[in-house]
Amino acid sequence: MQPESEDDADRPLKEIKLFVPADRYRAFQRCVWIQIHESGRTQLDVMKEVVDDFLVKHGC
């Protein structure tokens, strides 16, 4: 993952809402929490990485 550029920090954000089964919701929340506490990054940084990884994986 590339470091966040100055341009990324200034860009306005939009909300993405996903609907998933309860067990996947809990698993996702646990995973994000672990990433935040192990890496020291912010929740927003982790969210951006999840979206970027999805887009790259699907060639978007």
N, CA, C and O atoms as a printed pandas DataFrame, in Angstrom:
     atom_number atom_name residue_name chain_id  residue_number  x_coord  y_coord  z_coord
0              1         N          MET        A               1    0.851   -1.184    0.000
1              2        CA          MET        A               1    0.000    0.000    0.000
2              3         C          MET        A               1    0.886    1.233    0.000
3              4         O          MET        A               1    1.852    1.315    0.759
4              5         N          GLN        A               2    0.559    2.178   -0.843
5              6        CA          GLN        A               2    1.342    3.392   -0.947
6              7         C          GLN        A               2    0.963    4.352    0.170
7              8         O          GLN        A               2   -0.185    4.361    0.615
8              9         N          PRO        A               3    1.920    5.166    0.632
9             10        CA          PRO        A               3    1.594    6.158    1.656
10            11         C          PRO        A               3    0.587    7.158    1.121
11            12         O          PRO        A               3    0.522    7.421   -0.080
12            13         N          GLU        A               4   -0.187    7.703    2.025
13            14        CA          GLU        A               4   -1.198    8.675    1.640
14            15         C          GLU        A               4   -0.515    9.945    1.164
15            16         O          GLU        A               4    0.401   10.443    1.820
16            17         N          SER        A               5   -0.950   10.467    0.037
17            18        CA          SER        A               5   -0.365   11.695   -0.484
18            19         C          SER        A               5   -1.082   12.888    0.111
19            20         O          SER        A               5   -2.144   12.751    0.720
20            21         N          GLU        A               6   -0.494   14.056   -0.069
21            22        CA          GLU        A               6   -1.123   15.290    0.398
22            23         C          GLU        A               6   -2.492   15.462   -0.253
23            24         O          GLU        A               6   -3.438   15.915    0.392
24            25         N          ASP        A               7   -2.595   15.098   -1.534
25            26        CA          ASP        A               7   -3.864   15.242   -2.246
26            27         C          ASP        A               7   -4.952   14.384   -1.626
27            28         O          ASP        A               7   -6.097   14.824   -1.519
28            29         N          ASP        A               8   -4.613   13.149   -1.209
29            30        CA          ASP        A               8   -5.601   12.262   -0.598
30            31         C          ASP        A               8   -6.142   12.841    0.698
31            32         O          ASP        A               8   -7.330   12.698    0.988
32            33         N          ALA        A               9   -5.296   13.488    1.477
33            34        CA          ALA        A               9   -5.707   14.027    2.767
34            35         C          ALA        A               9   -6.713   15.161    2.598
35            36         O          ALA        A               9   -7.549   15.378    3.475
36            37         N          ASP        A              10   -6.644   15.886    1.481
37            38        CA          ASP        A              10   -7.516   17.040    1.263
38            39         C          ASP        A              10   -8.807   16.706    0.531
39            40         O          ASP        A              10   -9.706   17.543    0.452
40            41         N          ARG        A              11   -8.908   15.502   -0.003
41            42        CA          ARG        A              11  -10.096   15.153   -0.786
42            43         C          ARG        A              11  -11.268   14.852    0.135
43            44         O          ARG        A              11  -11.103   14.181    1.153
44            45         N          PRO        A              12  -12.459   15.346   -0.219
45            46        CA          PRO        A              12  -13.639   15.055    0.611
46            47         C          PRO        A              12  -13.978   13.570    0.550
47            48         O          PRO        A              12  -13.710   12.902   -0.449
48            49         N          LEU        A              13  -14.565   13.068    1.617
49            50        CA          LEU        A              13  -14.904   11.658    1.711
50            51         C          LEU        A              13  -16.399   11.456    1.534
51            52         O          LEU        A              13  -17.202   12.337    1.843
52            53         N          LYS        A              14  -16.757   10.292    1.036
53            54        CA          LYS        A              14  -18.158    9.883    0.896
54            55         C          LYS        A              14  -18.347    8.578    1.648
55            56         O          LYS        A              14  -17.409    7.792    1.784
56            57         N          GLU        A              15  -19.539    8.350    2.127
57            58        CA          GLU        A              15  -19.860    7.145    2.886
58            59         C          GLU        A              15  -20.255    6.007    1.949
59            60         O          GLU        A              15  -20.958    6.208    0.959
60            61         N          ILE        A              16  -19.781    4.803    2.289
61            62        CA          ILE        A              16  -20.209    3.579    1.610
62            63         C          ILE        A              16  -20.955    2.754    2.646
63            64         O          ILE        A              16  -20.450    2.536    3.748
64            65         N          LYS        A              17  -22.143    2.299    2.305
65            66        CA          LYS        A              17  -22.918    1.476    3.236
66            67         C          LYS        A              17  -23.034    0.079    2.647
67            68         O          LYS        A              17  -23.471   -0.085    1.508
68            69         N          LEU        A              18  -22.644   -0.925    3.419
69            70        CA          LEU        A              18  -22.701   -2.320    2.991
70            71         C          LEU        A              18  -23.639   -3.098    3.901
71            72         O          LEU        A              18  -23.731   -2.817    5.096
72            73         N          PHE        A              19  -24.322   -4.060    3.341
73            74        CA          PHE        A              19  -25.183   -4.937    4.130
74            75         C          PHE        A              19  -24.621   -6.345    4.051
75            76         O          PHE        A              19  -24.489   -6.918    2.969
76            77         N          VAL        A              20  -24.290   -6.899    5.223
77            78        CA          VAL        A              20  -23.680   -8.229    5.293
78            79         C          VAL        A              20  -24.315   -8.992    6.452
79            80         O          VAL        A              20  -24.915   -8.383    7.339
80            81         N          PRO        A              21  -24.189  -10.333    6.453
81            82        CA          PRO        A              21  -24.688  -11.108    7.581
82            83         C          PRO        A              21  -23.991  -10.683    8.883
83            84         O          PRO        A              21  -22.857  -10.205    8.864
84            85         N          ALA        A              22  -24.680  -10.864    9.996
85            86        CA          ALA        A              22  -24.188  -10.422   11.302
86            87         C          ALA        A              22  -22.819  -11.009   11.642
87            88         O          ALA        A              22  -21.976  -10.311   12.204
88            89         N          ASP        A              23  -22.585  -12.286   11.309
89            90        CA          ASP        A              23  -21.304  -12.892   11.657
90            91         C          ASP        A              23  -20.151  -12.258   10.876
91            92         O          ASP        A              23  -19.049  -12.118   11.408
92            93         N          ARG        A              24  -20.390  -11.880    9.641
93            94        CA          ARG        A              24  -19.346  -11.219    8.853
94            95         C          ARG        A              24  -19.118   -9.792    9.328
95            96         O          ARG        A              24  -17.995   -9.290    9.287
96            97         N          TYR        A              25  -20.175   -9.147    9.773
97            98        CA          TYR        A              25  -20.044   -7.808   10.344
98            99         C          TYR        A              25  -19.128   -7.850   11.572
99           100         O          TYR        A              25  -18.208   -7.043   11.703
100          101         N          ARG        A              26  -19.395   -8.798   12.461
101          102        CA          ARG        A              26  -18.569   -8.931   13.672
102          103         C          ARG        A              26  -17.130   -9.271   13.314
103          104         O          ARG        A              26  -16.201   -8.717   13.903
104          105         N          ALA        A              27  -16.933  -10.165   12.367
105          106        CA          ALA        A              27  -15.584  -10.545   11.956
106          107         C          ALA        A              27  -14.851   -9.348   11.354
107          108         O          ALA        A              27  -13.670   -9.140   11.634
108          109         N          PHE        A              28  -15.533   -8.571   10.540
109          110        CA          PHE        A              28  -14.924   -7.391    9.948
110          111         C          PHE        A              28  -14.530   -6.381   11.023
111          112         O          PHE        A              28  -13.428   -5.833   10.990
112          113         N          GLN        A              29  -15.429   -6.137   11.974
113          114        CA          GLN        A              29  -15.133   -5.191   13.046
114          115         C          GLN        A              29  -13.929   -5.639   13.870
115          116         O          GLN        A              29  -13.074   -4.827   14.225
116          117         N          ARG        A              30  -13.867   -6.941   14.174
117          118        CA          ARG        A              30  -12.714   -7.477   14.915
118          119         C          ARG        A              30  -11.428   -7.276   14.126
119          120         O          ARG        A              30  -10.411   -6.853   14.676
120          121         N          CYS        A              31  -11.480   -7.580   12.843
121          122        CA          CYS        A              31  -10.301   -7.464   11.986
122          123         C          CYS        A              31   -9.820   -6.013   11.916
123          124         O          CYS        A              31   -8.622   -5.756   12.035
124          125         N          VAL        A              32  -10.723   -5.079   11.728
125          126        CA          VAL        A              32  -10.359   -3.662   11.681
126          127         C          VAL        A              32   -9.757   -3.239   13.021
127          128         O          VAL        A              32   -8.738   -2.549   13.054
128          129         N          TRP        A              33  -10.380   -3.646   14.117
129          130        CA          TRP        A              33   -9.879   -3.300   15.444
130          131         C          TRP        A              33   -8.452   -3.815   15.639
131          132         O          TRP        A              33   -7.594   -3.101   16.159
132          133         N          ILE        A              34   -8.206   -5.050   15.221
133          134        CA          ILE        A              34   -6.862   -5.635   15.339
134          135         C          ILE        A              34   -5.870   -4.833   14.503
135          136         O          ILE        A              34   -4.778   -4.513   14.972
136          137         N          GLN        A              35   -6.246   -4.506   13.262
137          138        CA          GLN        A              35   -5.362   -3.730   12.386
138          139         C          GLN        A              35   -5.016   -2.378   13.007
139          140         O          GLN        A              35   -3.865   -1.944   12.956
140          141         N          ILE        A              36   -6.000   -1.721   13.587
141          142        CA          ILE        A              36   -5.779   -0.410   14.205
142          143         C          ILE        A              36   -4.806   -0.532   15.372
143          144         O          ILE        A              36   -3.861    0.249   15.481
144          145         N          HIS        A              37   -5.035   -1.502   16.236
145          146        CA          HIS        A              37   -4.217   -1.621   17.446
146          147         C          HIS        A              37   -2.838   -2.213   17.190
147          148         O          HIS        A              37   -1.889   -1.892   17.905
148          149         N          GLU        A              38   -2.713   -3.057   16.201
149          150        CA          GLU        A              38   -1.391   -3.621   15.904
150          151         C          GLU        A              38   -0.528   -2.662   15.098
151          152         O          GLU        A              38    0.693   -2.650   15.254
152          153         N          SER        A              39   -1.141   -1.862   14.244
153          154        CA          SER        A              39   -0.364   -0.995   13.349
154          155         C          SER        A              39   -0.231    0.429   13.863
155          156         O          SER        A              39    0.684    1.152   13.470
156          157         N          GLY        A              40   -1.154    0.837   14.752
157          158        CA          GLY        A              40   -1.141    2.214   15.232
158          159         C          GLY        A              40   -1.754    3.199   14.250
159          160         O          GLY        A              40   -1.719    4.409   14.469
160          161         N          ARG        A              41   -2.321    2.670   13.155
161          162        CA          ARG        A              41   -2.970    3.539   12.171
162          163         C          ARG        A              41   -4.359    3.911   12.661
163          164         O          ARG        A              41   -4.859    3.368   13.646
164          165         N          THR        A              42   -4.969    4.846   11.952
165          166        CA          THR        A              42   -6.321    5.266   12.318
166          167         C          THR        A              42   -7.364    4.371   11.644
167          168         O          THR        A              42   -7.066    3.653   10.690
168          169         N          GLN        A              43   -8.582    4.434   12.159
169          170        CA          GLN        A              43   -9.680    3.675   11.560
170          171         C          GLN        A              43   -9.893    4.124   10.117
171          172         O          GLN        A              43  -10.164    3.298    9.245
172          173         N          LEU        A              44   -9.775    5.405    9.865
173          174        CA          LEU        A              44   -9.954    5.937    8.516
174          175         C          LEU        A              44   -8.896    5.390    7.560
175          176         O          LEU        A              44   -9.211    5.061    6.417
176          177         N          ASP        A              45   -7.653    5.290    8.012
177          178        CA          ASP        A              45   -6.590    4.716    7.174
178          179         C          ASP        A              45   -6.902    3.264    6.818
179          180         O          ASP        A              45   -6.705    2.843    5.678
180          181         N          VAL        A              46   -7.388    2.504    7.792
181          182        CA          VAL        A              46   -7.718    1.096    7.545
182          183         C          VAL        A              46   -8.879    0.994    6.568
183          184         O          VAL        A              46   -8.856    0.149    5.673
184          185         N          MET        A              47   -9.895    1.841    6.723
185          186        CA          MET        A              47  -11.037    1.833    5.804
186          187         C          MET        A              47  -10.596    2.131    4.381
187          188         O          MET        A              47  -11.025    1.466    3.438
188          189         N          LYS        A              48   -9.733    3.141    4.229
189          190        CA          LYS        A              48   -9.240    3.491    2.889
190          191         C          LYS        A              48   -8.484    2.319    2.276
191          192         O          LYS        A              48   -8.623    2.044    1.084
192          193         N          GLU        A              49   -7.688    1.629    3.082
193          194        CA          GLU        A              49   -6.932    0.481    2.572
194          195         C          GLU        A              49   -7.863   -0.639    2.118
195          196         O          GLU        A              49   -7.611   -1.263    1.088
196          197         N          VAL        A              50   -8.923   -0.903    2.858
197          198        CA          VAL        A              50   -9.883   -1.948    2.488
198          199         C          VAL        A              50  -10.491   -1.640    1.118
199          200         O          VAL        A              50  -10.579   -2.520    0.262
200          201         N          VAL        A              51  -10.905   -0.399    0.917
201          202        CA          VAL        A              51  -11.515   -0.009   -0.353
202          203         C          VAL        A              51  -10.488   -0.072   -1.487
203          204         O          VAL        A              51  -10.777   -0.586   -2.568
204          205         N          ASP        A              52   -9.284    0.457   -1.229
205          206        CA          ASP        A              52   -8.239    0.417   -2.260
206          207         C          ASP        A              52   -7.910   -1.019   -2.657
207          208         O          ASP        A              52   -7.773   -1.319   -3.843
208          209         N          ASP        A              53   -7.781   -1.909   -1.668
209          210        CA          ASP        A              53   -7.477   -3.313   -1.952
210          211         C          ASP        A              53   -8.582   -3.961   -2.787
211          212         O          ASP        A              53   -8.296   -4.722   -3.712
212          213         N          PHE        A              54   -9.837   -3.662   -2.464
213          214        CA          PHE        A              54  -10.966   -4.197   -3.219
214          215         C          PHE        A              54  -10.906   -3.728   -4.673
215          216         O          PHE        A              54  -11.067   -4.526   -5.596
216          217         N          LEU        A              55  -10.674   -2.438   -4.867
217          218        CA          LEU        A              55  -10.633   -1.889   -6.223
218          219         C          LEU        A              55   -9.492   -2.477   -7.032
219          220         O          LEU        A              55   -9.669   -2.797   -8.207
220          221         N          VAL        A              56   -8.338   -2.623   -6.429
221          222        CA          VAL        A              56   -7.198   -3.215   -7.125
222          223         C          VAL        A              56   -7.481   -4.674   -7.463
223          224         O          VAL        A              56   -7.217   -5.126   -8.578
224          225         N          LYS        A              57   -8.019   -5.405   -6.494
225          226        CA          LYS        A              57   -8.311   -6.835   -6.713
226          227         C          LYS        A              57   -9.245   -7.038   -7.893
227          228         O          LYS        A              57   -9.091   -7.998   -8.647
228          229         N          HIS        A              58  -10.204   -6.154   -8.060
229          230        CA          HIS        A              58  -11.213   -6.290   -9.112
230          231         C          HIS        A              58  -10.900   -5.453  -10.349
231          232         O          HIS        A              58  -11.723   -5.349  -11.258
232          233         N          GLY        A              59   -9.711   -4.858  -10.382
233          234        CA          GLY        A              59   -9.277   -4.102  -11.554
234          235         C          GLY        A              59  -10.118   -2.879  -11.855
235          236         O          GLY        A              59  -10.323   -2.530  -13.017
236          237         N          CYS        A              60  -10.602   -2.234  -10.818
237          238        CA          CYS        A              60  -11.477   -1.062  -11.011
238          239         C          CYS        A              60  -10.696    0.231  -11.038
239          240         O          CYS        A              60  -11.281    1.303  -11.192
